[in-house]
Amino acid sequence: MHNAERNFDARRQIADQVAAGRDTLIAMTQRLVAAPSPNPPGEVMRAAEVAAALLAEIDGVRIDRFEPAPGLVSLVARIDSGRDGRRLIFNGHLDTFPLGEDLGWTVPPLGGVLRDGKLYGRGVSDMKGGIAASILAAQVLARHRNAWRGEIVVTLAGDEENMGSLGTRWLLENVPHAKGDAMVSGDVGSPLVVRFGEKGLCWIEIEATGQPAHGAHVHKGINAIDRLRAALDGLKRLEALAVNAPPEVTAAIMAAKPVSESLSGAGEAETLQRATVNIGTIAGGVSPNLVPSQARAAADIRIPVGVTLDEVETALRRELDAIDGISWRVIEKYPPRFTPPNHEIVRHTVAAATEILARAPVVNMRVGASDARLYRMFDVPSVVFGCTPFGMGGPDEHILVDELVAVAQVHALTALAYLSDP
């Protein structure tokens, strides 16, 4: 049998075995959902115990457990082929949004209810289903060690919803084998879109001070809210920052638009290609008839590929520093990052998805953040390929089981192809 025939046969066997594990995949996801891991407060011990038990079923796996803060547990599981080669990472996060039991759920948030081809529960989309898909993919690949070389590593982080400083970032900074040659994440998205990059972020707080006075005697005071309004007007002008994105990123966004916007909403392509400013909180004053002496606001700036953090901070200084009574500070920031849309790991994911779905997915940037940005920060080419989320963060969060199975198949075939290459 020629190599091409052997490779085709291995791909078919692996895809078929993942599909045959449908009931196992559902049960694994239900076990993960039943173990609450809301963040805040960030206690994920029970979810980590379930994940460790699932990983332990893989023949020859080595599992390390890390707890950089009380109750905040991360896992790193290694599966060696026994032959030299590259390292492929499957990454996921164990923490979820709060349960939201008061939001009007029609099913128990931790029940893992299966109904009409849909699987329900808090965190099932973000991202316990994706974790289960990666674990099943790793389990099946472990049975076919002769078909690939190198190592598969599953990294499950205990902290993502809180920016990942004690989760994936901690692992990348402290655990050498948490890094690899490429990474695949099952975080939320759609099987019709392979995400290769994400916008950057800059969160700022602005404070304004003034001079108190009676509201009838405005000539005796200085209104802090008026000063804050001027600052916020300046902040919104950052949305006009010039963007100098690489042509391949722009081309990918525009080519993906018809498919991606049908899933993520009209305007996504334009949002991906410009800076956006969301003024999220604002407060000030104590009474309508008093000139306020204090006011404050906080804002979320999202940064497209083609704009740097330095450019954003220069613009902030230009817009805000000249306004009397205004002070501001950056409370969180990271730059936009992307893996080239024609990179090998992207191509393998597209090919695998095309094989499983019988249609080619598009490749696109991601508006929101995921831990893929941290892998890219450590120069690990990364893609996000996961289920479509329904009700994420709200009541009756759920995913489609057919998509969950497809995601597991694509993860397995992507890893197989990547670890079979020279």
C-alpha positions as CSV (number, residue, x, y, z in Angstrom):
1,M,0.0,0.0,0.0
2,H,1.4,3.4,-1.0
3,N,1.9,6.2,1.6
4,A,-1.0,8.2,0.2
5,E,-3.3,5.2,0.4
6,R,-2.2,4.5,4.0
7,N,-2.8,8.1,5.0
8,F,-6.2,8.1,3.4
9,D,-7.1,4.8,5.2
10,A,-5.9,6.2,8.6
11,R,-7.9,9.5,8.1
12,R,-11.0,7.5,7.2
13,Q,-10.6,5.2,10.2
14,I,-10.0,8.0,12.6
15,A,-12.9,10.1,11.4
16,D,-15.2,7.1,11.5
17,Q,-14.1,6.2,15.1
18,V,-14.7,9.7,16.3
19,A,-18.2,9.7,14.8
20,A,-18.8,6.3,16.4
21,G,-17.9,7.9,19.7
22,R,-20.9,10.2,19.5
23,D,-22.6,8.9,22.7
24,T,-19.2,8.9,24.5
25,L,-18.7,12.5,23.4
26,I,-22.2,13.5,24.7
27,A,-21.5,11.8,28.0
28,M,-18.1,13.5,28.4
29,T,-19.7,16.9,27.8
30,Q,-22.5,16.2,30.2
31,R,-19.9,15.2,32.9
32,L,-18.0,18.4,32.4
33,V,-21.2,20.5,32.4
34,A,-22.3,18.9,35.7
35,A,-19.1,20.1,37.4
36,P,-19.6,23.8,38.0
37,S,-16.7,26.1,37.3
38,P,-18.1,29.7,37.3
39,N,-15.6,32.5,37.0
40,P,-16.0,34.5,39.2
41,P,-15.1,33.1,41.7
42,G,-12.9,30.9,39.6
43,E,-13.0,27.6,41.5
44,V,-12.6,25.0,38.8
45,M,-11.5,22.0,40.9
46,R,-14.5,19.8,40.2
47,A,-14.3,20.4,36.5
48,A,-10.6,19.7,36.5
49,E,-11.2,16.4,38.3
50,V,-13.7,15.4,35.7
51,A,-11.4,16.4,32.9
52,A,-8.4,14.6,34.5
53,A,-10.5,11.4,34.7
54,L,-11.5,11.7,31.1
55,L,-7.9,12.3,30.0
56,A,-6.7,9.4,32.2
57,E,-8.6,7.0,29.9
58,I,-6.1,7.7,27.1
59,D,-3.5,4.9,26.9
60,G,0.0,6.0,28.0
61,V,-1.1,9.6,28.8
62,R,1.0,11.7,31.3
63,I,-1.1,14.3,33.2
64,D,0.3,17.2,35.2
65,R,-1.8,19.3,37.5
66,F,-1.1,22.9,38.4
67,E,-2.8,25.2,40.9
68,P,-1.2,28.7,40.7
69,A,-4.0,30.0,43.0
70,P,-6.3,28.2,45.4
71,G,-9.0,26.4,43.5
72,L,-7.7,27.5,40.1
73,V,-6.5,24.3,38.6
74,S,-5.0,23.7,35.1
75,L,-4.1,20.4,33.5
76,V,-1.5,19.5,30.9
77,A,-1.8,16.0,29.3
78,R,0.9,14.6,27.1
79,I,0.4,11.8,24.5
80,D,3.7,10.7,22.9
81,S,3.8,8.8,19.6
82,G,7.1,7.2,20.4
83,R,8.7,8.9,17.4
84,D,10.3,12.2,17.0
85,G,8.2,14.9,15.5
86,R,6.3,18.1,16.2
87,R,4.0,19.0,19.1
88,L,0.4,19.8,18.4
89,I,-1.6,21.5,21.3
90,F,-5.3,21.1,21.9
91,N,-6.1,24.0,24.2
92,G,-9.3,24.8,26.2
93,H,-10.5,26.5,29.3
94,L,-12.4,24.9,32.2
95,D,-14.0,28.1,33.6
96,T,-17.4,29.4,32.5
97,F,-19.6,32.4,33.0
98,P,-21.6,32.4,36.2
99,L,-24.5,30.0,36.3
100,G,-27.2,32.7,36.1
101,E,-29.8,30.6,37.8
102,D,-32.1,33.7,38.0
103,L,-32.1,34.3,34.2
104,G,-35.0,32.1,33.4
105,W,-33.5,28.7,32.4
106,T,-36.1,26.1,31.2
107,V,-33.6,23.3,32.0
108,P,-31.2,22.9,35.0
109,P,-28.0,24.9,34.2
110,L,-25.8,21.9,35.3
111,G,-28.1,19.2,33.9
112,G,-26.5,18.6,30.6
113,V,-30.0,18.0,29.1
114,L,-30.1,16.4,25.7
115,R,-33.2,17.3,23.7
116,D,-33.9,17.4,20.0
117,G,-30.3,17.1,19.0
118,K,-29.3,20.0,21.3
119,L,-27.1,19.7,24.4
120,Y,-27.8,22.3,27.2
121,G,-25.9,23.6,30.1
122,R,-23.8,26.5,31.4
123,G,-20.5,26.5,29.6
124,V,-21.5,23.8,27.1
125,S,-20.6,26.2,24.3
126,D,-17.9,28.2,26.1
127,M,-16.3,25.7,26.1
128,K,-16.9,22.3,27.7
129,G,-18.2,20.9,24.5
130,G,-15.0,22.0,22.7
131,I,-12.9,20.4,25.5
132,A,-14.7,17.1,25.2
133,A,-14.3,17.2,21.4
134,S,-10.5,17.7,21.8
135,I,-10.3,14.9,24.4
136,L,-12.2,12.5,22.2
137,A,-9.9,13.4,19.2
138,A,-6.9,12.8,21.4
139,Q,-8.3,9.5,22.6
140,V,-8.8,8.2,19.0
141,L,-5.5,9.5,17.8
142,A,-3.7,7.7,20.7
143,R,-5.1,4.4,19.2
144,H,-3.3,5.2,15.9
145,R,0.1,6.2,17.1
146,N,1.7,4.5,14.0
147,A,-0.1,7.1,11.8
148,W,1.6,10.2,13.2
149,R,4.8,11.4,14.8
150,G,5.7,13.7,17.7
151,E,3.4,14.6,20.5
152,I,-0.1,15.7,21.2
153,V,-0.6,17.8,24.3
154,V,-4.0,18.8,25.8
155,T,-3.8,22.0,27.9
156,L,-6.9,22.8,29.9
157,A,-6.7,26.2,31.7
158,G,-8.5,27.1,34.9
159,D,-8.7,30.8,34.1
160,E,-9.8,32.3,30.8
161,E,-12.9,34.4,31.5
162,N,-10.6,36.7,33.7
163,M,-8.1,37.3,30.9
164,G,-6.1,34.0,31.4
165,S,-3.3,35.4,33.5
166,L,-3.5,32.4,35.9
167,G,-4.6,30.0,33.2
168,T,-3.1,29.6,29.7
169,R,-0.7,32.5,30.1
170,W,0.7,30.9,33.4
171,L,1.1,27.6,31.7
172,L,2.9,29.1,28.7
173,E,5.2,31.0,31.1
174,N,5.9,28.1,33.4
175,V,5.4,24.8,31.7
176,P,7.7,24.1,28.7
177,H,5.6,21.3,27.2
178,A,2.5,23.6,27.3
179,K,4.0,25.3,24.2
180,G,4.0,23.6,20.9
181,D,4.6,24.0,17.1
182,A,0.9,24.7,16.5
183,M,-2.4,24.9,18.5
184,V,-6.0,24.1,17.9
185,S,-8.7,25.4,20.2
186,G,-12.4,24.3,20.3
187,D,-13.6,27.6,21.7
188,V,-16.9,29.0,20.4
189,G,-17.4,29.9,16.8
190,S,-18.8,27.9,14.0
191,P,-17.7,24.9,12.0
192,L,-18.2,27.1,8.9
193,V,-15.5,29.5,10.0
194,V,-11.8,28.8,10.8
195,R,-10.6,31.7,13.0
196,F,-7.0,32.7,12.5
197,G,-6.6,35.9,14.5
198,E,-8.2,38.3,17.0
199,K,-8.4,42.0,17.6
200,G,-6.4,43.6,20.4
201,L,-7.7,45.3,23.4
202,C,-7.2,48.4,25.6
203,W,-9.3,49.0,28.6
204,I,-9.1,52.4,30.2
205,E,-10.5,54.3,33.2
206,I,-11.0,58.0,33.0
207,E,-11.6,60.3,36.0
208,A,-12.7,63.9,35.9
209,T,-12.5,66.5,38.7
210,G,-14.3,69.8,39.0
211,Q,-15.4,72.5,41.4
212,P,-18.6,72.0,43.4
213,A,-21.4,74.6,43.4
214,H,-25.1,75.0,43.5
215,G,-26.8,74.1,40.2
216,A,-28.3,77.5,40.0
217,H,-24.9,79.1,40.3
218,V,-23.0,77.3,37.6
219,H,-20.7,80.3,37.2
220,K,-19.2,79.5,40.6
221,G,-18.3,75.8,39.8
222,I,-16.6,73.6,37.2
223,N,-18.7,70.7,36.1
224,A,-16.7,67.4,36.2
225,I,-19.3,65.7,34.0
226,D,-18.8,68.3,31.3
227,R,-15.1,67.6,31.4
228,L,-15.7,63.9,31.2
229,R,-18.0,64.4,28.2
230,A,-15.2,66.2,26.4
231,A,-12.9,63.3,27.2
232,L,-15.3,60.7,26.0
233,D,-15.8,62.6,22.7
234,G,-12.1,62.5,22.3
235,L,-12.0,58.8,23.1
236,K,-14.6,58.1,20.4
237,R,-12.4,59.8,17.8
238,L,-10.0,56.9,18.2
239,E,-12.5,55.0,16.0
240,A,-11.1,57.0,13.0
241,L,-7.5,55.7,13.5
242,A,-5.8,54.8,10.2
243,V,-5.5,51.0,9.7
244,N,-2.6,49.5,7.8
245,A,-3.5,45.8,7.7
246,P,-1.6,43.2,5.7
247,P,-3.4,42.5,2.4
248,E,-3.9,38.8,3.2
249,V,-5.8,39.7,6.4
250,T,-8.0,42.2,4.6
251,A,-8.7,39.8,1.7
252,A,-9.6,36.9,4.1
253,I,-12.0,39.1,6.1
254,M,-13.8,40.3,2.9
255,A,-13.9,36.8,1.4
256,A,-15.4,35.4,4.6
257,K,-18.0,38.1,4.9
258,P,-21.0,36.4,3.2
259,V,-20.7,33.3,5.4
260,S,-19.3,34.9,8.6
261,E,-21.8,37.7,8.8
262,S,-24.7,35.3,8.4
263,L,-23.5,33.7,11.6
264,S,-22.1,36.7,13.6
265,G,-24.3,39.6,12.3
266,A,-24.2,42.2,9.6
267,G,-21.3,44.6,10.1
268,E,-18.8,42.1,11.5
269,A,-16.4,42.6,8.5
270,E,-16.3,46.4,9.1
271,T,-15.9,46.0,12.8
272,L,-12.9,43.7,12.3
273,Q,-11.2,46.3,10.2
274,R,-11.4,49.4,12.5
275,A,-10.9,50.4,16.1
276,T,-14.0,50.4,18.2
277,V,-14.7,52.2,21.4
278,N,-17.4,51.0,23.8
279,I,-18.0,53.3,26.8
280,G,-19.1,50.7,29.3
281,T,-19.6,52.5,32.6
282,I,-20.1,56.1,33.6
283,A,-20.9,57.7,36.9
284,G,-20.8,61.2,38.5
285,G,-22.6,63.7,40.6
286,V,-25.0,63.3,43.5
287,S,-28.0,65.5,42.7
288,P,-29.5,67.4,39.7
289,N,-29.1,70.7,41.5
290,L,-25.4,70.4,42.4
291,V,-22.5,71.0,40.1
292,P,-20.6,67.6,40.2
293,S,-17.0,67.7,41.4
294,Q,-16.3,64.1,40.4
295,A,-17.1,61.9,37.4
296,R,-15.6,58.7,36.0
297,A,-16.0,56.3,33.1
298,A,-14.5,53.1,31.8
299,A,-14.2,52.0,28.2
300,D,-13.2,49.0,26.0
301,I,-11.2,49.8,22.9
302,R,-10.8,47.0,20.4
303,I,-7.8,47.2,18.1
304,P,-7.7,45.8,14.5
305,V,-4.7,44.2,12.8
306,G,-3.0,47.2,11.3
307,V,-3.1,49.4,14.4
308,T,-0.5,49.1,17.2
309,L,-0.9,49.6,20.9
310,D,1.6,52.4,20.7
311,E,-0.6,54.2,18.2
312,V,-3.6,53.7,20.4
313,E,-1.8,55.1,23.5
314,T,-0.4,58.0,21.5
315,A,-3.9,58.9,20.4
316,L,-5.1,58.6,24.0
317,R,-2.5,61.1,25.1
318,R,-3.3,63.4,22.3
319,E,-7.1,63.4,23.0
320,L,-7.1,63.3,26.8
321,D,-4.0,65.0,28.2
322,A,-4.9,68.5,27.0
323,I,-8.3,68.5,28.9
324,D,-8.1,70.1,32.3
325,G,-9.1,68.0,35.3
326,I,-8.8,64.7,33.4
327,S,-6.7,61.7,34.4
328,W,-6.7,58.3,32.9
329,R,-5.0,54.9,33.1
330,V,-4.8,51.8,31.1
331,I,-6.0,48.8,33.1
332,E,-5.7,46.0,30.6
333,K,-4.1,45.8,27.1
334,Y,-2.8,43.4,24.5
335,P,-2.1,43.9,20.8
336,P,-4.0,42.3,17.9
337,R,-2.4,39.1,16.8
338,F,-3.0,36.7,13.9
339,T,-1.6,33.5,12.3
340,P,-1.2,34.0,8.6
341,P,-4.4,32.8,6.9
342,N,-2.4,30.6,4.5
343,H,-0.4,29.0,7.4
344,E,-0.1,25.3,7.4
345,I,-2.3,24.8,10.5
346,V,-5.0,26.9,8.9
347,R,-4.8,25.0,5.7
348,H,-5.0,21.6,7.5
349,T,-8.0,22.8,9.5
350,V,-9.8,24.0,6.3
351,A,-9.0,20.7,4.6
352,A,-10.3,18.6,7.5
353,A,-13.5,20.7,7.8
354,T,-14.1,20.4,4.1
355,E,-13.7,16.7,4.3
356,I,-16.1,16.3,7.2
357,L,-18.7,19.0,6.3
358,A,-18.6,18.4,2.5
359,R,-18.2,22.2,2.1
360,A,-15.2,24.5,2.6
361,P,-15.3,26.8,5.6
362,V,-14.2,30.4,5.3
363,V,-11.2,31.7,7.2
364,N,-11.6,34.9,9.2
365,M,-10.5,36.9,12.2
366,R,-12.4,36.8,15.5
367,V,-14.0,39.8,17.0
368,G,-13.8,38.6,20.6
369,A,-10.9,37.3,22.6
370,S,-9.8,33.7,23.3
371,D,-6.7,32.0,24.7
372,A,-5.4,31.6,21.1
373,R,-4.1,35.2,21.4
374,L,-1.8,34.0,24.2
375,Y,-0.5,31.1,22.1
376,R,0.2,33.6,19.3
377,M,1.9,35.9,21.8
378,F,4.3,33.0,22.4
379,D,4.8,32.6,18.6
380,V,2.6,29.4,18.4
381,P,0.5,29.4,15.2
382,S,-3.1,28.9,16.3
383,V,-6.6,28.4,15.0
384,V,-10.0,28.4,16.7
385,F,-12.6,25.9,15.5
386,G,-15.6,25.2,17.6
387,C,-19.3,24.9,17.9
388,T,-21.9,27.6,17.2
389,P,-22.9,29.1,20.6
390,F,-26.6,29.5,21.4
391,G,-27.5,31.4,24.6
392,M,-23.9,31.8,25.7
393,G,-23.8,33.6,29.0
394,G,-27.6,33.6,29.1
395,P,-30.4,31.1,29.9
396,D,-30.6,27.8,28.0
397,E,-27.1,27.9,26.7
398,H,-26.7,25.0,24.2
399,I,-24.9,23.6,21.2
400,L,-25.9,21.2,18.3
401,V,-24.7,17.7,18.8
402,D,-24.1,17.2,15.1
403,E,-21.7,20.2,15.2
404,L,-20.0,18.8,18.3
405,V,-19.2,15.5,16.6
406,A,-18.0,17.4,13.5
407,V,-15.7,19.6,15.6
408,A,-14.2,16.5,17.2
409,Q,-13.6,14.9,13.8
410,V,-12.0,18.1,12.4
411,H,-9.7,18.4,15.5
412,A,-8.6,14.8,15.0
413,L,-7.9,15.1,11.3
414,T,-6.2,18.4,11.6
415,A,-3.8,17.0,14.2
416,L,-3.2,13.9,12.1
417,A,-2.3,15.9,9.0
418,Y,-0.1,18.3,10.9
419,L,1.8,15.5,12.7
420,S,2.1,13.4,9.6
421,D,3.9,16.2,7.6
422,P,7.7,16.0,7.2
